[in-house]
């Protein structure tokens, strides 16, 4: 299904927010801070918990994938 801008969207019968854990939602919320260079603990990336590092890597990979899809969609629209 596509939204009003023609972007591909996922439609579910329930809100996905309720399908995740509190910790996962918290990590997604922290990702914007991570991307801006802010870390939850003092020090550098090596001073963060392993779980935090793993979460940022997974979320970052998904965000990069979605950004790539968005760019390809924009390029496809420009060729029309």
Order of alpha helices (4+ residues) and beta strands (2+ residues): alpha-alpha
